[in-house]
Amino acid sequence: MGNWTLDSIAWDRFDASKVDAEILRNIKAAALVERNGGDYRIYLNRVFADDPAFLATVDAWADEEVQHGMALGRWAQLADPGWDFDGAFARFREGYKLPLTADASVRGSQAGEMMARCIVETGTSSYYSALKDATDEPVLKQICGRIAGDEFRHYKLFYDHLHRCLERDQLSRWGRLRIGWGRLAESEDDELAYAYFAANEPADAVYDRKRSMEAYARRAYPLYRPFHVQRAIAMVLKAIGVRSQGRLNGWLTRAGLWFLRRRASKLAAQGA
């Protein structure tokens, strides 16, 4: 599926003077989440055990996710040579577990699972696009551009399989909206929060989900520009099954930007 490897990255162009210490903290967290793609491989293989057409794509997808984590982790170690990537990843896996014994999707159906995956890929593609545009460090810019491109392709992969599953599962637009909204609400769940904690907090620290998530969000939300949000809204609407452009997109884009700016301002004032 992919067209790049770790060797494709121009690591020799790394410029320590252009590392943003705030962005670095979030990159460390993202590296852990992405590197954990192997667990998602196990989960999806169980959920789609009866769907060989989808299973044929899962391994390649998961390999790319793991590669994203390895690239981000390697960059973070260049930016902070004292950071223990392997140790942080082990800490993350110890404290955050996926439902690897599930025989059915936690979303209620295979179509629901595909809808949720579309939302995840929407979020990651928009976030890495925003990171690419926000950073001046040339290696991180290249990595985020490569990852964003992968995540857009992953969205299309899940979107295509969503439509195959819809023919069987009969998940309505309202059902897709419910799952999509639920998955958006989970963007501040334990996965990212615990990854931020495991990547950045000292060994004797006590995990506080709200504090960790706010620390992550305070650094992430200000990165988004209007066109990042507009494109993300279009992708969500398309997955739900409604027109992705037009007045609804414009209204939701404005609402999304308002939320991000208000939340970022509030978190900055709190000094999360």
C-alpha positions as CSV (number, residue, x, y, z in Angstrom):
1,M,0.0,0.0,0.0
2,G,2.6,2.5,1.0
3,N,5.3,4.1,-1.1
4,W,7.9,5.1,1.6
5,T,10.0,3.5,4.3
6,L,12.1,4.9,7.2
7,D,15.0,5.0,4.8
8,S,13.0,7.5,2.6
9,I,13.2,10.1,5.3
10,A,16.0,12.7,5.0
11,W,17.2,12.3,8.6
12,D,20.4,14.2,7.9
13,R,18.3,17.4,7.4
14,F,17.3,17.4,11.1
15,D,17.6,20.9,12.6
16,A,17.5,20.9,16.4
17,S,17.2,24.7,16.4
18,K,13.7,24.4,14.8
19,V,12.3,21.9,17.3
20,D,9.2,23.2,19.1
21,A,9.3,21.7,22.6
22,E,5.5,21.9,22.9
23,I,4.9,20.0,19.6
24,L,7.6,17.5,20.7
25,R,5.6,16.4,23.7
26,N,2.6,15.6,21.4
27,I,4.8,13.8,18.9
28,K,6.0,11.5,21.6
29,A,2.4,10.6,22.5
30,A,1.5,10.1,18.8
31,A,4.4,7.8,18.3
32,L,3.1,5.4,21.0
33,V,-0.4,5.4,19.6
34,E,0.7,4.8,16.0
35,R,3.3,2.1,17.0
36,N,0.5,0.2,18.7
37,G,-1.0,-0.7,15.3
38,G,-0.3,-4.3,15.9
39,D,-3.0,-4.6,18.5
40,Y,-5.5,-3.0,16.1
41,R,-4.4,-5.7,13.6
42,I,-5.4,-8.4,16.1
43,Y,-8.7,-6.7,16.9
44,L,-9.8,-6.1,13.3
45,N,-8.8,-9.6,12.3
46,R,-11.1,-11.0,15.0
47,V,-14.0,-8.6,14.1
48,F,-13.7,-9.4,10.3
49,A,-12.8,-13.0,10.5
50,D,-15.5,-13.8,8.1
51,D,-14.6,-11.1,5.5
52,P,-11.5,-12.2,3.5
53,A,-11.8,-9.2,1.2
54,F,-11.1,-6.9,4.1
55,L,-8.6,-9.1,5.9
56,A,-6.4,-9.0,2.8
57,T,-5.9,-5.3,3.5
58,V,-5.5,-5.3,7.3
59,D,-1.9,-6.4,7.5
60,A,-0.6,-3.8,5.1
61,W,-2.6,-1.1,6.9
62,A,-1.3,-2.1,10.3
63,D,2.3,-2.2,9.0
64,E,1.9,1.3,7.9
65,E,0.5,2.4,11.2
66,V,3.5,0.8,13.0
67,Q,5.9,2.5,10.6
68,H,4.3,5.9,11.4
69,G,5.0,5.3,15.1
70,M,8.6,4.2,14.4
71,A,9.2,7.3,12.2
72,L,7.7,9.7,14.9
73,G,9.6,7.9,17.6
74,R,12.9,8.2,15.8
75,W,12.4,11.9,15.2
76,A,11.5,12.4,18.9
77,Q,14.7,10.7,19.9
78,L,16.6,13.1,17.6
79,A,14.9,16.0,19.2
80,D,15.3,14.6,22.7
81,P,18.2,12.1,22.8
82,G,17.4,11.2,26.4
83,W,13.9,10.0,25.7
84,D,13.5,6.2,26.0
85,F,11.0,5.4,23.1
86,D,11.0,1.7,23.9
87,G,10.5,2.2,27.6
88,A,7.7,4.7,27.0
89,F,6.0,2.3,24.6
90,A,6.2,-0.6,27.1
91,R,4.7,1.7,29.8
92,F,1.8,2.7,27.4
93,R,1.0,-0.9,26.5
94,E,1.0,-1.8,30.2
95,G,-1.5,0.8,31.0
96,Y,-3.8,0.9,27.9
97,K,-5.4,-2.2,26.5
98,L,-7.6,-2.8,23.5
99,P,-10.4,-5.4,23.5
100,L,-8.3,-8.1,21.9
101,T,-10.6,-10.9,22.8
102,A,-13.7,-9.4,21.1
103,D,-15.4,-11.5,18.5
104,A,-17.6,-8.7,17.3
105,S,-17.2,-5.0,16.8
106,V,-17.7,-2.7,19.8
107,R,-19.6,-0.5,17.4
108,G,-22.4,-3.1,17.0
109,S,-21.7,-4.2,13.4
110,Q,-19.0,-4.4,10.8
111,A,-20.4,-1.4,9.1
112,G,-20.3,0.5,12.4
113,E,-16.7,-0.5,12.8
114,M,-15.8,0.8,9.4
115,M,-17.7,4.0,10.1
116,A,-15.6,4.5,13.3
117,R,-12.4,3.8,11.4
118,C,-13.3,6.4,8.8
119,I,-13.7,8.9,11.7
120,V,-10.3,7.9,13.1
121,E,-8.6,8.3,9.8
122,T,-10.3,11.7,9.3
123,G,-8.8,12.8,12.6
124,T,-5.3,11.6,12.0
125,S,-5.1,12.8,8.4
126,S,-6.2,16.3,9.5
127,Y,-3.9,16.3,12.5
128,Y,-0.8,15.3,10.6
129,S,-1.7,17.8,7.9
130,A,-1.9,20.5,10.6
131,L,1.4,19.4,12.1
132,K,3.1,19.5,8.8
133,D,1.9,23.1,8.2
134,A,2.8,24.2,11.7
135,T,6.4,22.9,12.1
136,D,9.5,24.5,10.7
137,E,11.6,21.5,11.4
138,P,12.3,19.9,7.9
139,V,12.4,16.2,9.0
140,L,9.2,16.4,11.0
141,K,7.5,18.3,8.1
142,Q,8.5,15.5,5.8
143,I,7.4,12.7,8.2
144,C,4.0,14.4,8.8
145,G,3.4,14.9,5.1
146,R,4.1,11.2,4.4
147,I,1.8,10.1,7.3
148,A,-1.0,12.4,6.3
149,G,-0.9,11.0,2.8
150,D,-1.1,7.5,4.2
151,E,-4.0,8.4,6.5
152,F,-6.0,9.9,3.6
153,R,-5.6,6.6,1.7
154,H,-6.6,4.7,4.8
155,Y,-9.8,6.7,5.0
156,K,-10.6,5.7,1.4
157,L,-9.8,2.1,2.2
158,F,-12.3,2.0,5.1
159,Y,-14.8,4.1,3.2
160,D,-14.9,1.6,0.4
161,H,-15.3,-1.3,2.8
162,L,-17.9,0.7,4.7
163,H,-20.1,0.6,1.6
164,R,-19.6,-3.1,1.1
165,C,-20.7,-3.6,4.7
166,L,-23.7,-1.3,4.4
167,E,-25.2,-3.6,1.8
168,R,-25.3,-6.3,4.4
169,D,-25.7,-4.5,7.7
170,Q,-28.2,-1.8,6.6
171,L,-26.8,0.8,8.9
172,S,-28.8,4.0,8.3
173,R,-27.5,7.5,8.0
174,W,-28.7,8.2,11.5
175,G,-26.9,5.1,12.7
176,R,-23.7,6.3,11.0
177,L,-24.2,9.7,12.5
178,R,-24.6,8.2,16.0
179,I,-21.4,6.2,15.6
180,G,-19.5,9.0,14.1
181,W,-20.5,11.4,16.8
182,G,-19.6,8.9,19.4
183,R,-16.2,8.3,17.9
184,L,-15.5,12.0,17.7
185,A,-16.4,12.3,21.4
186,E,-13.8,9.6,22.1
187,S,-11.1,11.8,20.7
188,E,-10.5,12.8,24.3
189,D,-10.5,9.3,25.7
190,D,-7.9,7.3,27.5
191,E,-5.8,6.2,24.5
192,L,-4.3,9.6,23.7
193,A,-4.4,10.7,27.3
194,Y,-2.5,7.7,28.5
195,A,-0.1,7.9,25.6
196,Y,0.7,11.5,26.6
197,F,1.2,10.4,30.2
198,A,3.4,7.4,29.3
199,A,5.5,9.5,26.9
200,N,6.1,12.6,29.0
201,E,5.5,12.0,32.7
202,P,8.1,10.8,35.2
203,A,8.0,7.2,36.3
204,D,6.6,8.0,39.7
205,A,3.8,10.2,38.4
206,V,0.1,9.3,39.0
207,Y,-2.1,9.1,35.9
208,D,-4.8,11.7,35.7
209,R,-6.8,11.3,32.4
210,K,-8.3,14.8,32.4
211,R,-5.0,16.5,33.1
212,S,-3.1,14.5,30.5
213,M,-5.8,15.0,27.8
214,E,-5.9,18.7,28.5
215,A,-2.1,18.9,28.2
216,Y,-2.3,17.2,24.8
217,A,-5.2,19.2,23.6
218,R,-3.6,22.5,24.6
219,R,-0.8,21.8,22.2
220,A,-2.8,20.2,19.4
221,Y,-5.9,22.4,19.0
222,P,-4.1,25.7,18.1
223,L,-2.4,24.0,15.1
224,Y,-5.6,23.7,13.0
225,R,-6.3,26.1,10.3
226,P,-9.7,26.6,8.6
227,F,-9.0,24.4,5.6
228,H,-7.9,21.5,7.8
229,V,-11.2,21.6,9.6
230,Q,-13.2,22.1,6.4
231,R,-11.6,19.0,4.8
232,A,-12.2,17.0,7.9
233,I,-15.8,17.9,8.1
234,A,-16.2,17.0,4.4
235,M,-14.7,13.5,5.1
236,V,-17.1,13.0,8.1
237,L,-20.1,14.0,6.1
238,K,-19.2,11.8,3.2
239,A,-18.9,8.8,5.5
240,I,-22.3,9.5,7.0
241,G,-23.8,9.6,3.6
242,V,-24.7,13.2,3.1
243,R,-23.5,16.0,0.8
244,S,-19.9,16.8,1.9
245,Q,-19.8,20.3,0.5
246,G,-22.2,23.3,0.7
247,R,-24.0,25.1,3.6
248,L,-23.9,22.2,6.1
249,N,-20.1,21.9,5.6
250,G,-19.7,25.7,6.0
251,W,-21.8,25.8,9.2
252,L,-20.0,22.8,10.7
253,T,-16.6,24.1,9.8
254,R,-17.4,27.4,11.6
255,A,-18.7,25.5,14.6
256,G,-15.6,23.3,14.7
257,L,-13.2,26.2,14.5
258,W,-15.2,28.0,17.2
259,F,-14.9,24.9,19.4
260,L,-11.2,24.4,18.8
261,R,-10.3,28.1,19.4
262,R,-12.5,28.4,22.5
263,R,-11.1,25.1,24.0
264,A,-7.5,26.1,23.1
265,S,-8.0,29.5,24.7
266,K,-9.5,28.0,27.9
267,L,-6.8,25.5,28.2
268,A,-4.1,28.0,27.7
269,A,-5.6,30.2,30.4
270,Q,-5.7,27.3,32.8
271,G,-2.1,26.4,32.0
272,A,-3.0,22.8,31.5
